[in-house]
Every structure is written in C-alpha cells, then in structure tokens.
Amino acid sequence: MTDITNIRRDRLRRGGGLAFLLGFLRRPGLVGSVVPSSRFLERRIVNVAAIAKARLVVEFGPGTGGTTRAILDALPEDAKLLAIEIDPEFASHLRANRDPRLIVHLGSAEHIWEALAHYGLSRPDAIVSGIPFSTMPQALGRRILRALWSCMAPGGRFVAYQFRDQVALIGRELLGQPDIELELLNVPPVRVYCWRKPADEEMTGPPALPVS
C-alpha cells in the first residue's frame, strides 16, 4: 500500500469519525456507537465472516464505511457487497466510494429480500451487521433475523458485532447458539457473534434472482 493511499485512508477515517458522531446525534437509537470501529475489530469481523471466500456479502448499518472498506479490501475481485444503510447522509457518504463491487442501498435491514431482488442479486454468503439490536424494538429485531436467515445461502455466515447481548438473546431462540469472540482493542470492547447456516438447511422465502 502506498503512502498516498495511507494518507487518503487516514483522512477518510477522520472525516468519517465526525460524520459518525453527527449520525449518532441524529439517530441515537439506530447508530450503534459514537465512534467508528477500530481496525482490529474490522479485521476480526472480516476473518469471522470469511469474507475472502464470499461471492456476495450484505452489510447492515455500514455507517460511514470503515467496516465497508475493510470488507472490500478482503473481498474477491469478482464478488459484490450490498451495503444497506437507513440514514440518508451515511448512504451519501458511502456512495463516494467508487469501488464497482459496492452497491449502496438506502433502506431497512428488515427488507433485505426486496433489496436483493432490486439489484438482481442472489443469496448472500455472509451478512455482517453493526446495527444496534439492543435499542430497537424486539419485534423488529426478530423480523430482521428471520429475514436474513431465510435469504442467506446454505453454509453462509451471519456476523453481528455488538456492545450488548440482545442479538444473542434473540438469535439463540431463532438461529441457535452462536460462536462468540471478544475484541478488546476497540472503544468500547465489542462482542462478535457468528451464526453459521447449515449447508443442508432447506432454503425458504421469496426466490432470489441470479447475480447479473
């Protein structure tokens, strides 16, 4: 990586930090933190989600794009990343990234099926979520988990990085027991939960279109 690239990334991270804070102040119940994720957390998420082997990844709540950039760095050149963001200003910030593999969708994670169909995408191999399940209505959290699990490819991984354990409490009931890792090199420390969909699990939900 060149010095120029490093300088650009540092500027993006600093600018993203301010945008992240403003986004938290606008919608504290929908933004998981006042500060973006650390590079150590980003690296752990990428590894746990097996991004390097994925053909299609969906990210919920990308914010200003720190985790998005980490995913793109690890993503194969012929793969796609669908970033679903509910905040219009965050979505606009993300669209400044011109990586042709990135698709930015303004909407709710609850409507993942509609987003996939809109862009002609198939079932994702990995879904990464930073949205705060602890501050949303529990009924909405359940709908999101059911929707993502039904659309995910058999053998796929759902990875949620959270400060609190609400997603695990709901997830254990609906998806089973997750693998859990703790990233201490983040402010504050974060738990990374991973559910793996059985390779032989029957697929449910609306049929997805093939990748174009």
C-alpha positions in Angstrom: 0.0 0.0 0.0 1.4 3.4 -1.0 1.9 6.4 1.4 -0.6 8.3 -0.6 -3.2 5.6 -0.1 -2.5 5.6 3.6 -2.9 9.4 3.8 -6.2 9.2 2.0 -7.5 6.5 4.3 -6.5 8.5 7.3 -8.4 11.5 6.0 -11.4 9.3 5.3 -11.3 7.8 8.8 -11.1 11.3 10.4 -13.9 12.7 8.3 -15.9 9.5 8.9 -15.5 9.9 12.6 -17.1 13.3 12.6 -19.9 12.0 10.3 -20.4 9.1 12.6 -20.8 11.3 15.6 -23.3 13.5 13.8 -25.2 10.5 12.7 -25.4 9.2 16.3 -26.7 12.6 17.4 -29.4 12.5 14.7 -30.5 8.9 15.3 -29.0 7.5 18.6 -31.3 4.5 18.5 -30.2 3.4 15.0 -26.4 4.1 15.3 -24.5 1.6 17.3 -21.7 3.8 18.6 -20.4 7.4 18.9 -17.1 6.4 17.2 -16.4 4.1 14.3 -15.0 0.6 14.7 -11.2 0.1 15.3 -9.1 -1.6 12.6 -8.6 -4.5 15.0 -12.4 -5.0 15.2 -12.7 -4.6 11.4 -10.0 -7.3 10.9 -11.8 -9.7 13.2 -15.1 -9.2 11.5 -13.6 -9.9 8.1 -12.0 -13.1 9.3 -15.0 -14.4 11.3 -17.3 -13.7 8.3 -14.9 -15.5 5.9 -15.1 -12.5 3.5 -12.2 -13.7 1.4 -14.3 -16.7 0.3 -17.6 -14.9 -0.3 -19.2 -14.1 -3.6 -21.9 -11.9 -2.2 -21.8 -10.0 1.2 -24.5 -7.9 2.7 -23.7 -5.3 5.3 -26.3 -3.8 7.7 -25.6 -0.4 9.1 -22.3 0.4 7.4 -22.4 4.0 8.8 -19.5 6.0 7.3 -17.9 2.9 5.8 -15.0 1.8 8.0 -16.1 -1.8 8.1 -17.2 -1.4 4.4 -13.7 -0.6 3.4 -12.3 -3.5 5.4 -14.7 -5.9 3.7 -13.9 -4.6 0.2 -10.1 -5.0 1.0 -10.7 -8.7 1.7 -13.5 -9.3 -0.9 -12.6 -11.2 -4.1 -12.4 -9.1 -7.2 -15.5 -10.7 -8.8 -17.6 -10.5 -5.7 -20.3 -8.0 -4.6 -21.0 -6.1 -1.4 -24.5 -4.8 -0.8 -24.4 -2.1 2.0 -27.9 -1.4 3.4 -28.0 1.9 5.3 -31.1 3.6 6.8 -29.5 7.1 7.2 -29.6 9.1 4.0 -26.4 11.1 5.0 -24.5 8.0 5.7 -25.6 6.5 2.4 -24.5 9.6 0.6 -21.1 9.4 2.3 -20.8 5.7 1.3 -21.5 6.4 -2.4 -18.3 8.5 -2.6 -16.6 5.1 -2.7 -16.3 4.2 -6.4 -15.5 0.6 -6.0 -17.5 -1.2 -8.7 -18.2 -4.1 -6.3 -20.0 -1.9 -3.8 -23.8 -1.3 -4.0 -25.2 1.2 -1.5 -28.9 0.8 -0.7 -30.9 3.3 1.3 -33.4 1.3 3.4 -34.0 -1.0 6.3 -32.3 -4.3 7.0 -35.8 -5.8 7.6 -36.4 -5.5 3.8 -33.3 -7.4 2.7 -35.3 -9.6 0.3 -36.6 -6.6 -1.6 -33.1 -5.1 -1.7 -31.5 -8.3 -3.2 -34.3 -8.6 -5.8 -34.0 -4.9 -6.7 -30.3 -5.3 -7.8 -30.8 -8.8 -9.2 -28.6 -10.4 -6.5 -28.7 -14.0 -5.3 -28.4 -15.3 -1.7 -25.5 -13.8 0.3 -22.7 -16.0 1.6 -22.1 -13.6 4.5 -24.2 -10.9 6.3 -22.4 -8.5 8.6 -24.4 -6.4 11.0 -23.4 -3.4 13.1 -27.0 -2.2 13.7 -27.8 -1.9 17.5 -30.3 -4.7 18.3 -30.3 -3.5 21.9 -32.0 -0.2 21.1 -34.6 -1.4 18.5 -38.0 -2.9 19.3 -37.6 -6.6 20.0 -40.3 -7.4 17.4 -38.2 -5.6 14.7 -35.1 -7.4 15.7 -36.9 -10.7 15.3 -38.2 -9.8 11.9 -34.6 -8.8 10.8 -33.1 -12.1 12.0 -35.9 -14.2 10.3 -35.5 -12.3 7.0 -31.7 -12.5 6.9 -31.6 -16.2 7.8 -34.2 -17.1 5.2 -32.4 -15.4 2.4 -28.8 -16.4 3.3 -27.2 -19.2 1.3 -26.8 -22.6 2.9 -23.3 -22.6 4.6 -23.4 -18.8 4.9 -22.5 -16.8 8.0 -24.3 -14.1 9.9 -21.9 -11.9 11.9 -23.1 -9.3 14.4 -20.7 -7.0 16.3 -22.4 -5.6 19.4 -21.8 -3.9 22.7 -24.7 -5.7 24.4 -26.1 -9.2 24.1 -29.6 -8.5 22.8 -28.9 -10.0 19.4 -27.6 -13.2 21.1 -30.7 -13.5 23.2 -33.0 -13.3 20.2 -30.6 -15.2 18.0 -30.3 -18.2 20.3 -34.1 -18.6 20.2 -34.4 -18.2 16.4 -31.0 -19.3 15.0 -29.3 -21.4 17.6 -26.2 -21.0 19.7 -23.6 -18.5 18.1 -19.8 -18.6 18.3 -18.7 -15.6 20.3 -15.4 -13.7 20.2 -14.4 -10.6 22.2 -12.4 -7.7 20.6 -10.7 -5.8 23.4 -8.9 -3.4 21.1 -11.9 -1.3 20.4 -13.6 1.6 22.3 -15.6 0.2 24.0 -14.8 -3.6 23.6 -17.2 -5.4 21.4 -18.5 -9.0 21.2 -18.6 -10.5 17.7 -21.3 -13.2 17.3 -21.3 -15.6 14.4 -24.1 -18.0 13.3 -23.4 -20.5 10.5 -26.3 -21.7 8.4 -26.2 -25.5 7.9 -25.1 -26.4 4.4 -28.1 -28.8 4.1 -30.7 -26.5 5.6 -33.8 -26.0 3.3 -34.0 -22.6 1.8 -37.1 -20.6 2.5 -38.5 -17.2 1.5 -39.0 -15.5 -1.9 -36.8 -16.8 -4.7 -33.8 -14.5 -5.4 -32.7 -13.6 -8.9 -29.3 -14.8 -10.2 -26.3 -12.5 -9.9 -26.1 -10.4 -13.1 
